Structure formats: C-alpha cells, structure tokens
C-alpha cells in the first residue's frame, strides 16, 4: 500500500501546473449557484406539499 502511495506522490510531483480557465470558473460558479438554489426551492416545495412533516 505504501508503494502505491509513493507512486501516486511521484506522479503528482511530475504534473505541470495548469491554471483554471475563466470558462471553468464560470461553470463552477453556475453549478454551485444552481445547486444551492435548487436546494432552497426543493426545501420550500417540500414544506408546502407536505406540511407538518416533523
């Protein structure tokens, strides 16, 4: 197991730095906002459809 971890560590050291592109940043922001927004919508929708569910 430690040999496998050493190989992974060596491969990670060999990797070149790749900056995050602006399009990737926009996709991450949109995904997070969509996820949080849908959580809020579904929460209130469930409270409205199934009141008193404690």
The first five atom37 places (N, CA, C, CB, O) and aatype in JSON, in Angstrom:
{
  "aatype": [20, 20, 20, 20, 20, 20, 20, 20, 20, 20, 20, 20, 20, 20, 20, 20, 20, 20, 20, 20, 20, 20, 20, 20, 20, 20, 20, 20, 20, 20, 20, 20, 20, 20, 20, 20, 20, 20, 20, 20, 20, 20, 20, 20, 20, 20, 20, 20, 20, 20, 20, 20, 20, 20],
  "atom_mask": [
    [1, 1, 1, 1, 1],
    [1, 1, 1, 1, 1],
    [1, 1, 1, 1, 1],
    [1, 1, 1, 1, 1],
    [1, 1, 1, 1, 1],
    [1, 1, 1, 1, 1],
    [1, 1, 1, 1, 1],
    [1, 1, 1, 1, 1],
    [1, 1, 1, 1, 1],
    [1, 1, 1, 1, 1],
    [1, 1, 1, 1, 1],
    [1, 1, 1, 1, 1],
    [1, 1, 1, 1, 1],
    [1, 1, 1, 1, 1],
    [1, 1, 1, 1, 1],
    [1, 1, 1, 1, 1],
    [1, 1, 1, 1, 1],
    [1, 1, 1, 1, 1],
    [1, 1, 1, 1, 1],
    [1, 1, 1, 1, 1],
    [1, 1, 1, 1, 1],
    [1, 1, 1, 1, 1],
    [1, 1, 1, 1, 1],
    [1, 1, 1, 1, 1],
    [1, 1, 1, 1, 1],
    [1, 1, 1, 1, 1],
    [1, 1, 1, 1, 1],
    [1, 1, 1, 1, 1],
    [1, 1, 1, 1, 1],
    [1, 1, 1, 1, 1],
    [1, 1, 1, 1, 1],
    [1, 1, 1, 1, 1],
    [1, 1, 1, 1, 1],
    [1, 1, 1, 1, 1],
    [1, 1, 1, 1, 1],
    [1, 1, 1, 1, 1],
    [1, 1, 1, 1, 1],
    [1, 1, 1, 1, 1],
    [1, 1, 1, 1, 1],
    [1, 1, 1, 1, 1],
    [1, 1, 1, 1, 1],
    [1, 1, 1, 1, 1],
    [1, 1, 1, 1, 1],
    [1, 1, 1, 1, 1],
    [1, 1, 1, 1, 1],
    [1, 1, 1, 1, 1],
    [1, 1, 1, 1, 1],
    [1, 1, 1, 1, 1],
    [1, 1, 1, 1, 1],
    [1, 1, 1, 1, 1],
    [1, 1, 1, 1, 1],
    [1, 1, 1, 1, 1],
    [1, 1, 1, 1, 1],
    [1, 1, 1, 1, 1]
  ],
  "atom_positions": [
    [[0.82, -1.19, 0.0], [0.0, 0.0, 0.0], [0.86, 1.26, 0.0], [-0.93, 0.0, 1.2], [0.54, 2.22, -0.69]],
    [[1.95, 1.27, 0.76], [2.81, 2.45, 0.81], [3.53, 2.64, -0.51], [3.82, 2.34, 1.96], [3.83, 3.77, -0.9]],
    [[3.83, 1.54, -1.21], [4.46, 1.64, -2.52], [3.53, 2.33, -3.51], [4.86, 0.25, -3.04], [3.97, 3.13, -4.33]],
    [[2.26, 2.0, -3.42], [1.26, 2.62, -4.3], [1.15, 4.11, -4.02], [-0.1, 1.93, -4.13], [1.04, 4.91, -4.94]],
    [[1.17, 4.49, -2.73], [1.1, 5.91, -2.35], [2.33, 6.65, -2.84], [0.95, 6.05, -0.83], [2.24, 7.81, -3.25]],
    [[3.48, 6.01, -2.8], [4.72, 6.65, -3.26], [4.64, 6.9, -4.76], [5.94, 5.77, -2.93], [5.09, 7.94, -5.24]],
    [[4.07, 5.96, -5.52], [3.92, 6.15, -6.96], [2.98, 7.3, -7.27], [3.4, 4.87, -7.61], [3.23, 8.1, -8.17]],
    [[1.9, 7.4, -6.51], [0.96, 8.49, -6.72], [1.62, 9.83, -6.4], [-0.31, 8.3, -5.87], [1.44, 10.8, -7.13]],
    [[2.37, 9.88, -5.31], [3.05, 11.11, -4.93], [4.06, 11.53, -6.0], [3.75, 10.94, -3.58], [4.18, 12.71, -6.32]],
    [[4.79, 10.55, -6.56], [5.75, 10.86, -7.63], [5.04, 11.41, -8.86], [6.55, 9.62, -8.0], [5.52, 12.37, -9.47]],
    [[3.91, 10.82, -9.22], [3.16, 11.28, -10.39], [2.61, 12.69, -10.17], [2.02, 10.31, -10.71], [2.6, 13.5, -11.09]],
    [[2.17, 12.97, -8.96], [1.66, 14.3, -8.66], [2.76, 15.36, -8.74], [1.01, 14.33, -7.28], [2.51, 16.48, -9.17]],
    [[3.98, 14.99, -8.33], [5.1, 15.93, -8.42], [5.5, 16.2, -9.87], [6.31, 15.39, -7.65], [5.95, 17.29, -10.2]],
    [[5.32, 15.2, -10.74], [5.69, 15.34, -12.15], [4.69, 16.19, -12.94], [5.8, 13.98, -12.79], [5.03, 16.74, -13.99]],
    [[3.46, 16.3, -12.43], [2.43, 17.03, -13.17], [2.77, 18.51, -13.28], [1.07, 16.85, -12.5], [3.29, 19.12, -12.34]],
    [[2.47, 19.08, -14.44], [2.68, 20.5, -14.63], [1.49, 21.27, -14.08], [2.91, 20.83, -16.12], [0.38, 20.74, -14.01]],
    [[1.74, 22.53, -13.7], [0.67, 23.38, -13.2], [-0.22, 23.8, -14.37], [1.25, 24.63, -12.47], [0.27, 24.27, -15.4]],
    [[-1.51, 23.63, -14.2], [-2.46, 24.04, -15.22], [-3.43, 25.03, -14.58], [-3.22, 22.82, -15.83], [-4.2, 24.66, -13.7]],
    [[-3.4, 26.29, -15.03], [-4.31, 27.27, -14.43], [-5.76, 26.97, -14.81], [-3.93, 28.7, -14.88], [-6.03, 26.37, -15.85]],
    [[-6.67, 27.39, -13.96], [-8.09, 27.21, -14.24], [-8.52, 28.29, -15.23], [-8.94, 27.28, -12.92], [-8.25, 29.47, -15.03]],
    [[-9.17, 27.87, -16.28], [-9.62, 28.79, -17.31], [-10.84, 29.57, -16.83], [-9.94, 28.04, -18.6], [-11.59, 29.09, -15.98]],
    [[-11.03, 30.78, -17.37], [-12.21, 31.57, -16.99], [-13.53, 30.84, -17.25], [-12.21, 32.88, -17.73], [-14.48, 30.97, -16.48]],
    [[-13.6, 30.08, -18.31], [-14.82, 29.33, -18.6], [-15.07, 28.27, -17.53], [-14.74, 28.67, -20.0], [-16.22, 28.01, -17.17]],
    [[-14.01, 27.65, -17.02], [-14.15, 26.65, -15.97], [-14.62, 27.3, -14.67], [-12.82, 25.9, -15.75], [-15.44, 26.73, -13.95]],
    [[-14.1, 28.48, -14.37], [-14.51, 29.2, -13.18], [-16.0, 29.54, -13.27], [-13.67, 30.48, -12.99], [-16.73, 29.39, -12.29]],
    [[-16.43, 29.99, -14.45], [-17.84, 30.32, -14.64], [-18.72, 29.08, -14.46], [-18.06, 30.94, -16.03], [-19.79, 29.16, -13.85]],
    [[-18.29, 27.95, -14.98], [-19.06, 26.72, -14.83], [-19.17, 26.3, -13.36], [-18.41, 25.6, -15.64], [-20.24, 25.86, -12.92]],
    [[-18.1, 26.44, -12.61], [-18.13, 26.09, -11.19], [-19.08, 27.01, -10.44], [-16.7, 26.17, -10.57], [-19.87, 26.56, -9.61]],
    [[-19.01, 28.32, -10.72], [-19.9, 29.27, -10.05], [-21.36, 28.98, -10.38], [-19.55, 30.71, -10.46], [-22.21, 28.97, -9.48]],
    [[-21.65, 28.73, -11.66], [-23.02, 28.43, -12.06], [-23.51, 27.14, -11.39], [-23.12, 28.3, -13.58], [-24.66, 27.07, -10.96]],
    [[-22.65, 26.15, -11.31], [-23.04, 24.87, -10.71], [-23.35, 25.03, -9.23], [-21.93, 23.84, -10.91], [-24.33, 24.47, -8.73]],
    [[-22.52, 25.77, -8.53], [-22.75, 25.99, -7.09], [-24.03, 26.77, -6.88], [-21.55, 26.72, -6.46], [-24.83, 26.42, -6.01]],
    [[-24.23, 27.83, -7.65], [-25.45, 28.64, -7.5], [-26.69, 27.82, -7.84], [-25.37, 29.88, -8.4], [-27.7, 27.92, -7.15]],
    [[-26.62, 27.03, -8.88], [-27.76, 26.19, -9.26], [-28.06, 25.17, -8.17], [-27.48, 25.48, -10.59], [-29.22, 24.94, -7.83]],
    [[-27.02, 24.55, -7.62], [-27.2, 23.56, -6.56], [-27.82, 24.16, -5.31], [-25.89, 22.92, -6.22], [-28.76, 23.59, -4.76]],
    [[-27.32, 25.29, -4.87], [-27.86, 25.95, -3.67], [-29.29, 26.42, -3.94], [-26.96, 27.14, -3.24], [-30.17, 26.27, -3.1]],
    [[-29.5, 27.0, -5.12], [-30.84, 27.47, -5.47], [-31.86, 26.34, -5.5], [-30.8, 28.16, -6.81], [-32.97, 26.5, -5.0]],
    [[-31.49, 25.22, -6.07], [-32.42, 24.09, -6.12], [-32.67, 23.51, -4.73], [-31.88, 23.01, -7.05], [-33.78, 23.06, -4.44]],
    [[-31.65, 23.5, -3.88], [-31.87, 23.04, -2.5], [-32.92, 23.91, -1.8], [-30.55, 23.06, -1.7], [-33.8, 23.39, -1.11]],
    [[-32.84, 25.21, -1.98], [-33.79, 26.12, -1.36], [-35.18, 25.9, -1.95], [-33.35, 27.59, -1.56], [-36.17, 25.8, -1.21]],
    [[-35.27, 25.82, -3.27], [-36.57, 25.6, -3.93], [-37.19, 24.3, -3.47], [-36.41, 25.6, -5.46], [-38.38, 24.27, -3.12]],
    [[-36.44, 23.22, -3.46], [-36.98, 21.93, -3.07], [-37.35, 21.9, -1.59], [-35.99, 20.83, -3.39], [-38.31, 21.22, -1.21]],
    [[-36.61, 22.61, -0.76], [-36.96, 22.67, 0.66], [-38.34, 23.31, 0.83], [-35.88, 23.47, 1.45], [-39.21, 22.76, 1.5]],
    [[-38.52, 24.49, 0.23], [-39.8, 25.18, 0.37], [-40.93, 24.43, -0.33], [-39.7, 26.6, -0.17], [-42.07, 24.45, 0.13]],
    [[-40.64, 23.79, -1.42], [-41.63, 22.98, -2.11], [-42.08, 21.81, -1.24], [-41.08, 22.47, -3.44], [-43.27, 21.5, -1.18]],
    [[-41.14, 21.17, -0.57], [-41.49, 20.05, 0.3], [-42.28, 20.53, 1.52], [-40.23, 19.3, 0.76], [-43.18, 19.83, 1.98]],
    [[-41.95, 21.72, 2.04], [-42.7, 22.27, 3.16], [-44.13, 22.61, 2.75], [-42.01, 23.52, 3.72], [-45.05, 22.46, 3.55]],
    [[-44.31, 23.05, 1.52], [-45.63, 23.42, 1.02], [-46.46, 22.18, 0.69], [-45.49, 24.3, -0.23], [-47.66, 22.14, 0.99]],
    [[-45.84, 21.17, 0.09], [-46.58, 19.97, -0.3], [-46.84, 19.02, 0.87], [-45.82, 19.24, -1.38], [-47.86, 18.33, 0.9]],
    [[-45.91, 18.99, 1.82], [-46.02, 18.06, 2.96], [-45.88, 18.83, 4.27], [-44.94, 16.94, 2.87], [-44.87, 18.71, 4.96]],
    [[-46.9, 19.62, 4.63], [-46.79, 20.42, 5.86], [-46.82, 19.55, 7.11], [-47.93, 21.44, 5.93], [-47.44, 18.48, 7.12]],
    [[-46.14, 20.0, 8.14], [-46.14, 19.3, 9.42], [-45.47, 17.96, 9.38], [-47.53, 19.13, 9.9], [-45.94, 17.02, 10.03]],
    [[-44.4, 17.82, 8.64], [-43.74, 16.54, 8.48], [-42.74, 16.21, 9.57], [-43.06, 16.5, 7.19], [-41.86, 15.38, 9.35]],
    [[-42.84, 16.82, 10.74], [-41.87, 16.55, 11.82], [-42.07, 15.21, 12.4], [-41.96, 17.59, 12.9], [-41.35, 14.81, 13.32]]
  ]
}
